[in-house]
Amino acid sequence: MRTQLYKHEVQLEQVLERSFPNPGDADTIRQIFIEDLHANRLGLGAHCRDRNIHYAYPIAAVVGRSNPRKRKVVSDEKDA
């Protein structure tokens, strides 16, 4: 089994446009990210680039292979 860690970077405003926050929530979320720009308490690596806040979702890809010799064959057919 192999595991690979990735970060998928996104722009905060683009996420907010697509997430339909309740009225006023977008401002609250923006403020949370602004306060986290230098602290990284959220653990998302928030930073400013081109006057926009960007951050990254952590992603883990896990790949494995089953042993075909140990695999059980399950049949939906009932004995007649």
Distance bins in CASP14 RR format, pairs under 12 A and 6 or more apart:
PFRMAT RR
TARGET T0000
AUTHOR 0000-0000-0000
RMODE 2
METHOD distances of the structure
MODEL  1
1 60 0 0 0 0 0 1 0 0 0 0 0
1 61 0 0 0 0 0 1 0 0 0 0 0
1 62 1 0 0 1 0 0 0 0 0 0 0
1 63 1 0 0 1 0 0 0 0 0 0 0
1 64 1 0 1 0 0 0 0 0 0 0 0
1 65 1 0 0 1 0 0 0 0 0 0 0
1 66 0 0 0 0 0 1 0 0 0 0 0
1 67 0 0 0 0 0 1 0 0 0 0 0
2 60 0 0 0 0 0 1 0 0 0 0 0
2 61 0 0 0 0 1 0 0 0 0 0 0
2 62 1 0 0 1 0 0 0 0 0 0 0
2 63 1 0 1 0 0 0 0 0 0 0 0
2 64 1 0 0 1 0 0 0 0 0 0 0
2 65 0 0 0 0 1 0 0 0 0 0 0
3 59 0 0 0 0 0 1 0 0 0 0 0
3 60 1 0 0 1 0 0 0 0 0 0 0
3 61 1 0 0 1 0 0 0 0 0 0 0
3 62 1 0 1 0 0 0 0 0 0 0 0
3 63 1 0 0 1 0 0 0 0 0 0 0
3 64 0 0 0 0 1 0 0 0 0 0 0
4 58 0 0 0 0 0 1 0 0 0 0 0
4 59 0 0 0 0 1 0 0 0 0 0 0
4 60 1 0 0 1 0 0 0 0 0 0 0
4 61 1 0 1 0 0 0 0 0 0 0 0
4 62 0 0 0 0 1 0 0 0 0 0 0
4 63 1 0 0 1 0 0 0 0 0 0 0
4 64 0 0 0 0 0 1 0 0 0 0 0
5 56 0 0 0 0 0 1 0 0 0 0 0
5 57 0 0 0 0 0 1 0 0 0 0 0
5 58 1 0 0 1 0 0 0 0 0 0 0
5 59 1 0 0 1 0 0 0 0 0 0 0
5 60 1 0 1 0 0 0 0 0 0 0 0
5 61 1 0 0 1 0 0 0 0 0 0 0
5 62 0 0 0 0 0 1 0 0 0 0 0
6 56 0 0 0 0 1 0 0 0 0 0 0
6 57 0 0 0 0 1 0 0 0 0 0 0
6 58 1 0 0 1 0 0 0 0 0 0 0
6 59 1 0 1 0 0 0 0 0 0 0 0
6 60 1 0 0 1 0 0 0 0 0 0 0
6 61 1 0 0 1 0 0 0 0 0 0 0
6 62 0 0 0 0 0 1 0 0 0 0 0
7 43 0 0 0 0 0 1 0 0 0 0 0
7 44 0 0 0 0 1 0 0 0 0 0 0
7 45 0 0 0 0 1 0 0 0 0 0 0
7 47 0 0 0 0 0 1 0 0 0 0 0
7 54 0 0 0 0 0 1 0 0 0 0 0
7 55 0 0 0 0 1 0 0 0 0 0 0
7 56 1 1 0 0 0 0 0 0 0 0 0
7 57 1 0 0 1 0 0 0 0 0 0 0
7 58 1 0 1 0 0 0 0 0 0 0 0
7 59 1 0 0 1 0 0 0 0 0 0 0
7 60 0 0 0 0 0 1 0 0 0 0 0
7 61 0 0 0 0 0 1 0 0 0 0 0
8 15 0 0 0 0 0 1 0 0 0 0 0
8 44 0 0 0 0 0 1 0 0 0 0 0
8 54 0 0 0 0 0 1 0 0 0 0 0
8 55 0 0 0 0 1 0 0 0 0 0 0
8 56 1 0 0 1 0 0 0 0 0 0 0
8 57 1 0 1 0 0 0 0 0 0 0 0
8 58 0 0 0 0 1 0 0 0 0 0 0
8 59 1 0 1 0 0 0 0 0 0 0 0
8 60 0 0 0 0 0 1 0 0 0 0 0
8 61 0 0 0 0 0 1 0 0 0 0 0
9 15 0 0 0 0 0 1 0 0 0 0 0
9 44 0 0 0 0 1 0 0 0 0 0 0
9 45 0 0 0 0 1 0 0 0 0 0 0
9 46 0 0 0 0 0 1 0 0 0 0 0
9 47 0 0 0 0 1 0 0 0 0 0 0
9 49 0 0 0 0 1 0 0 0 0 0 0
9 52 0 0 0 0 0 1 0 0 0 0 0
9 53 0 0 0 0 0 1 0 0 0 0 0
9 54 1 0 1 0 0 0 0 0 0 0 0
9 55 1 0 0 1 0 0 0 0 0 0 0
9 56 1 0 1 0 0 0 0 0 0 0 0
9 57 0 0 0 0 1 0 0 0 0 0 0
9 58 0 0 0 0 0 1 0 0 0 0 0
9 59 0 0 0 0 0 1 0 0 0 0 0
10 16 0 0 0 0 0 1 0 0 0 0 0
10 17 0 0 0 0 0 1 0 0 0 0 0
10 18 0 0 0 0 1 0 0 0 0 0 0
10 19 0 0 0 0 0 1 0 0 0 0 0
10 33 0 0 0 0 0 1 0 0 0 0 0
10 44 0 0 0 0 1 0 0 0 0 0 0
10 45 0 0 0 0 0 1 0 0 0 0 0
10 46 0 0 0 0 0 1 0 0 0 0 0
10 47 0 0 0 0 0 1 0 0 0 0 0
10 49 0 0 0 0 0 1 0 0 0 0 0
10 52 0 0 0 0 0 1 0 0 0 0 0
10 53 0 0 0 0 1 0 0 0 0 0 0
10 54 1 0 0 1 0 0 0 0 0 0 0
10 55 1 0 0 1 0 0 0 0 0 0 0
10 56 1 0 0 1 0 0 0 0 0 0 0
10 57 1 0 0 1 0 0 0 0 0 0 0
10 59 0 0 0 0 0 1 0 0 0 0 0
11 17 0 0 0 0 1 0 0 0 0 0 0
11 18 0 0 0 0 0 1 0 0 0 0 0
11 33 0 0 0 0 0 1 0 0 0 0 0
11 46 0 0 0 0 0 1 0 0 0 0 0
11 47 0 0 0 0 0 1 0 0 0 0 0
11 48 0 0 0 0 0 1 0 0 0 0 0
11 49 0 0 0 0 1 0 0 0 0 0 0
11 50 0 0 0 0 1 0 0 0 0 0 0
11 51 0 0 0 0 0 1 0 0 0 0 0
11 52 1 0 1 0 0 0 0 0 0 0 0
11 53 1 0 0 1 0 0 0 0 0 0 0
11 54 1 0 1 0 0 0 0 0 0 0 0
11 55 0 0 0 0 1 0 0 0 0 0 0
11 56 0 0 0 0 0 1 0 0 0 0 0
12 18 0 0 0 0 0 1 0 0 0 0 0
12 19 0 0 0 0 0 1 0 0 0 0 0
12 21 0 0 0 0 0 1 0 0 0 0 0
12 26 0 0 0 0 1 0 0 0 0 0 0
12 27 0 0 0 0 0 1 0 0 0 0 0
12 29 1 0 0 1 0 0 0 0 0 0 0
12 30 1 0 0 1 0 0 0 0 0 0 0
12 31 0 0 0 0 0 1 0 0 0 0 0
12 32 0 0 0 0 1 0 0 0 0 0 0
12 33 1 0 1 0 0 0 0 0 0 0 0
12 34 0 0 0 0 1 0 0 0 0 0 0
12 36 0 0 0 0 0 1 0 0 0 0 0
12 37 0 0 0 0 0 1 0 0 0 0 0
12 42 0 0 0 0 0 1 0 0 0 0 0
12 44 0 0 0 0 1 0 0 0 0 0 0
12 45 0 0 0 0 0 1 0 0 0 0 0
12 46 1 0 0 1 0 0 0 0 0 0 0
12 47 0 0 0 0 0 1 0 0 0 0 0
12 48 0 0 0 0 0 1 0 0 0 0 0
12 49 0 0 0 0 0 1 0 0 0 0 0
12 51 0 0 0 0 0 1 0 0 0 0 0
12 52 1 0 0 1 0 0 0 0 0 0 0
12 53 1 0 1 0 0 0 0 0 0 0 0
12 54 1 0 0 1 0 0 0 0 0 0 0
12 55 1 0 0 1 0 0 0 0 0 0 0
12 56 0 0 0 0 0 1 0 0 0 0 0
12 57 0 0 0 0 0 1 0 0 0 0 0
13 19 0 0 0 0 0 1 0 0 0 0 0
13 21 0 0 0 0 0 1 0 0 0 0 0
13 26 0 0 0 0 1 0 0 0 0 0 0
13 29 0 0 0 0 0 1 0 0 0 0 0
13 30 0 0 0 0 1 0 0 0 0 0 0
13 33 0 0 0 0 0 1 0 0 0 0 0
13 48 0 0 0 0 0 1 0 0 0 0 0
13 50 0 0 0 0 0 1 0 0 0 0 0
13 51 0 0 0 0 0 1 0 0 0 0 0
13 52 1 0 0 1 0 0 0 0 0 0 0
13 53 1 0 0 1 0 0 0 0 0 0 0
13 54 0 0 0 0 1 0 0 0 0 0 0
13 55 0 0 0 0 0 1 0 0 0 0 0
14 52 0 0 0 0 1 0 0 0 0 0 0
14 53 0 0 0 0 0 1 0 0 0 0 0
14 54 0 0 0 0 1 0 0 0 0 0 0
14 55 0 0 0 0 0 1 0 0 0 0 0
15 21 0 0 0 0 1 0 0 0 0 0 0
15 26 0 0 0 0 1 0 0 0 0 0 0
15 29 0 0 0 0 1 0 0 0 0 0 0
15 30 0 0 0 0 0 1 0 0 0 0 0
15 33 0 0 0 0 0 1 0 0 0 0 0
15 44 0 0 0 0 0 1 0 0 0 0 0
15 46 0 0 0 0 0 1 0 0 0 0 0
15 52 0 0 0 0 0 1 0 0 0 0 0
15 53 0 0 0 0 1 0 0 0 0 0 0
15 54 0 0 0 0 0 1 0 0 0 0 0
15 55 0 0 0 0 1 0 0 0 0 0 0
15 56 0 0 0 0 0 1 0 0 0 0 0
15 57 0 0 0 0 1 0 0 0 0 0 0
16 22 0 0 0 0 0 1 0 0 0 0 0
16 24 0 0 0 0 0 1 0 0 0 0 0
16 25 0 0 0 0 1 0 0 0 0 0 0
16 26 1 0 1 0 0 0 0 0 0 0 0
16 27 0 0 0 0 1 0 0 0 0 0 0
16 28 0 0 0 0 0 1 0 0 0 0 0
16 29 1 0 0 1 0 0 0 0 0 0 0
16 30 1 0 0 1 0 0 0 0 0 0 0
16 32 0 0 0 0 0 1 0 0 0 0 0
16 33 0 0 0 0 1 0 0 0 0 0 0
16 52 0 0 0 0 0 1 0 0 0 0 0
16 53 0 0 0 0 1 0 0 0 0 0 0
16 55 0 0 0 0 0 1 0 0 0 0 0
17 26 0 0 0 0 1 0 0 0 0 0 0
17 29 0 0 0 0 0 1 0 0 0 0 0
18 26 0 0 0 0 0 1 0 0 0 0 0
19 25 0 0 0 0 1 0 0 0 0 0 0
19 26 0 0 0 0 1 0 0 0 0 0 0
19 29 0 0 0 0 1 0 0 0 0 0 0
20 26 0 0 0 0 1 0 0 0 0 0 0
21 27 0 0 0 0 1 0 0 0 0 0 0
21 28 0 0 0 0 1 0 0 0 0 0 0
21 29 1 0 0 1 0 0 0 0 0 0 0
21 30 0 0 0 0 0 1 0 0 0 0 0
21 32 0 0 0 0 0 1 0 0 0 0 0
22 28 0 0 0 0 1 0 0 0 0 0 0
22 29 0 0 0 0 0 1 0 0 0 0 0
24 30 0 0 0 0 1 0 0 0 0 0 0
24 31 0 0 0 0 0 1 0 0 0 0 0
25 31 0 0 0 0 0 1 0 0 0 0 0
25 32 0 0 0 0 0 1 0 0 0 0 0
26 32 0 0 0 0 0 1 0 0 0 0 0
26 33 0 0 0 0 0 1 0 0 0 0 0
27 33 0 0 0 0 0 1 0 0 0 0 0
27 34 0 0 0 0 0 1 0 0 0 0 0
28 34 0 0 0 0 0 1 0 0 0 0 0
28 35 0 0 0 0 0 1 0 0 0 0 0
29 35 0 0 0 0 0 1 0 0 0 0 0
29 36 0 0 0 0 0 1 0 0 0 0 0
29 42 0 0 0 0 0 1 0 0 0 0 0
29 46 0 0 0 0 0 1 0 0 0 0 0
29 53 0 0 0 0 1 0 0 0 0 0 0
29 55 0 0 0 0 0 1 0 0 0 0 0
30 36 0 0 0 0 0 1 0 0 0 0 0
30 37 0 0 0 0 0 1 0 0 0 0 0
30 46 0 0 0 0 0 1 0 0 0 0 0
30 52 0 0 0 0 0 1 0 0 0 0 0
30 53 1 0 0 1 0 0 0 0 0 0 0
30 55 0 0 0 0 0 1 0 0 0 0 0
31 37 0 0 0 0 0 1 0 0 0 0 0
31 46 0 0 0 0 0 1 0 0 0 0 0
31 53 0 0 0 0 0 1 0 0 0 0 0
32 39 0 0 0 0 0 1 0 0 0 0 0
32 41 0 0 0 0 1 0 0 0 0 0 0
32 42 1 0 0 1 0 0 0 0 0 0 0
32 44 0 0 0 0 0 1 0 0 0 0 0
32 46 0 0 0 0 1 0 0 0 0 0 0
32 53 0 0 0 0 0 1 0 0 0 0 0
32 55 0 0 0 0 0 1 0 0 0 0 0
33 39 0 0 0 0 0 1 0 0 0 0 0
33 40 0 0 0 0 0 1 0 0 0 0 0
33 41 0 0 0 0 0 1 0 0 0 0 0
33 42 1 0 0 1 0 0 0 0 0 0 0
33 43 0 0 0 0 0 1 0 0 0 0 0
33 44 0 0 0 0 1 0 0 0 0 0 0
33 45 0 0 0 0 1 0 0 0 0 0 0
33 46 1 0 1 0 0 0 0 0 0 0 0
33 47 0 0 0 0 1 0 0 0 0 0 0
33 48 0 0 0 0 1 0 0 0 0 0 0
33 52 0 0 0 0 0 1 0 0 0 0 0
33 53 1 0 1 0 0 0 0 0 0 0 0
33 54 0 0 0 0 1 0 0 0 0 0 0
33 55 1 0 0 1 0 0 0 0 0 0 0
34 42 0 0 0 0 0 1 0 0 0 0 0
34 46 0 0 0 0 1 0 0 0 0 0 0
34 47 0 0 0 0 0 1 0 0 0 0 0
34 48 0 0 0 0 1 0 0 0 0 0 0
34 52 0 0 0 0 0 1 0 0 0 0 0
34 53 1 0 0 1 0 0 0 0 0 0 0
34 55 0 0 0 0 0 1 0 0 0 0 0
35 41 0 0 0 0 1 0 0 0 0 0 0
35 42 0 0 0 0 1 0 0 0 0 0 0
35 46 0 0 0 0 1 0 0 0 0 0 0
35 53 0 0 0 0 0 1 0 0 0 0 0
36 42 1 0 1 0 0 0 0 0 0 0 0
36 43 1 0 0 1 0 0 0 0 0 0 0
36 44 1 0 0 1 0 0 0 0 0 0 0
36 45 0 0 0 0 1 0 0 0 0 0 0
36 46 1 0 1 0 0 0 0 0 0 0 0
36 47 0 0 0 0 1 0 0 0 0 0 0
36 48 0 0 0 0 0 1 0 0 0 0 0
36 53 0 0 0 0 1 0 0 0 0 0 0
36 55 0 0 0 0 1 0 0 0 0 0 0
37 43 0 0 0 0 0 1 0 0 0 0 0
37 44 0 0 0 0 0 1 0 0 0 0 0
37 45 0 0 0 0 1 0 0 0 0 0 0
37 46 1 0 1 0 0 0 0 0 0 0 0
37 47 1 0 0 1 0 0 0 0 0 0 0
37 48 1 0 0 1 0 0 0 0 0 0 0
37 49 0 0 0 0 0 1 0 0 0 0 0
37 52 0 0 0 0 0 1 0 0 0 0 0
37 53 1 0 0 1 0 0 0 0 0 0 0
37 54 0 0 0 0 0 1 0 0 0 0 0
37 55 0 0 0 0 1 0 0 0 0 0 0
38 45 0 0 0 0 0 1 0 0 0 0 0
38 46 0 0 0 0 1 0 0 0 0 0 0
38 47 0 0 0 0 1 0 0 0 0 0 0
38 48 0 0 0 0 0 1 0 0 0 0 0
39 45 0 0 0 0 1 0 0 0 0 0 0
39 46 0 0 0 0 1 0 0 0 0 0 0
39 47 0 0 0 0 0 1 0 0 0 0 0
40 46 1 0 0 1 0 0 0 0 0 0 0
40 47 0 0 0 0 1 0 0 0 0 0 0
40 55 0 0 0 0 1 0 0 0 0 0 0
40 56 0 0 0 0 0 1 0 0 0 0 0
42 53 0 0 0 0 0 1 0 0 0 0 0
42 55 1 0 0 1 0 0 0 0 0 0 0
42 56 0 0 0 0 0 1 0 0 0 0 0
42 57 0 0 0 0 0 1 0 0 0 0 0
42 58 0 0 0 0 0 1 0 0 0 0 0
43 55 0 0 0 0 1 0 0 0 0 0 0
43 56 0 0 0 0 1 0 0 0 0 0 0
43 57 0 0 0 0 0 1 0 0 0 0 0
43 58 0 0 0 0 1 0 0 0 0 0 0
44 53 0 0 0 0 0 1 0 0 0 0 0
44 54 0 0 0 0 1 0 0 0 0 0 0
44 55 1 0 1 0 0 0 0 0 0 0 0
44 56 1 0 1 0 0 0 0 0 0 0 0
44 57 1 0 0 1 0 0 0 0 0 0 0
44 58 1 0 0 1 0 0 0 0 0 0 0
45 53 0 0 0 0 0 1 0 0 0 0 0
45 54 0 0 0 0 1 0 0 0 0 0 0
45 55 1 0 1 0 0 0 0 0 0 0 0
45 56 1 0 0 1 0 0 0 0 0 0 0
45 57 0 0 0 0 0 1 0 0 0 0 0
45 58 0 0 0 0 1 0 0 0 0 0 0
46 52 0 0 0 0 0 1 0 0 0 0 0
46 53 1 0 1 0 0 0 0 0 0 0 0
46 54 1 0 0 1 0 0 0 0 0 0 0
46 55 1 0 1 0 0 0 0 0 0 0 0
46 56 0 0 0 0 1 0 0 0 0 0 0
46 57 0 0 0 0 0 1 0 0 0 0 0
47 53 1 0 0 1 0 0 0 0 0 0 0
47 54 1 0 1 0 0 0 0 0 0 0 0
47 55 1 0 0 1 0 0 0 0 0 0 0
47 56 0 0 0 0 1 0 0 0 0 0 0
48 54 1 0 0 1 0 0 0 0 0 0 0
48 55 0 0 0 0 0 1 0 0 0 0 0
49 55 0 0 0 0 0 1 0 0 0 0 0
49 56 0 0 0 0 0 1 0 0 0 0 0
65 71 0 0 0 0 0 1 0 0 0 0 0
66 72 0 0 0 0 0 1 0 0 0 0 0
END
